[in-house]
Amino acid sequence: MTKYESMLIARQDLGQSQVNDIVATLSDAIKKEGGEVVNVDNWGLKNLAYRIKKNRKGYYVVLNISAPANAIFEYERLARLNEDIIRFMTVKVDEFNTASASSDEASAAEETAN
């Protein structure tokens, strides 16, 4: 199956449990179409570089997906319909990036401390 990496930004006024529910709904749609979500990396609430739909912050979530194209079409359709998702982007990748953002930040902090 083809590998994809998808990032979505959810509204700032949602709680973490609501963001997890959105991710679970999208993951179920991928599974129904014959794909699988390999990894979910939740980055948490971060500042946006510029306002998007009157939001200054957003919950960032990165999903690594291994699925056929029709599963990605359904995933993106559901993401477009969900009003709590303010932006999303899905790209095709050759292989998944194994390092998460939280571990990248921790290693950068260690390097500056030394």
Order of alpha helices (4+ residues) and beta strands (2+ residues): beta-alpha-beta-beta-alpha-beta-alpha
